Amino acid sequence: MTIKCPNGYHYKLTTGSDLGVCKIYLERGRVSGGFCTDGTNTALQTCATGCKEVAGSGACEQQDPSAADDTTSGGT
């Protein structure tokens, strides 16, 4: 899952497995962070501080917001 923070930063969160759930946290209607877990592998990030806790095969990576992603369409 990719978290797009109001400050312009993007973070990719994953459990590292095909299982699990991801949640986006909102504060006052704005994205404030995200969390992914499959019970063993986890990844946690907040928009205020970036990647926080990662356990097992979970991963949190800051993405380049200027790079195209799955939700951005090209111009031509």
Order of alpha helices (4+ residues) and beta strands (2+ residues): beta-beta-beta-beta-beta-beta-beta
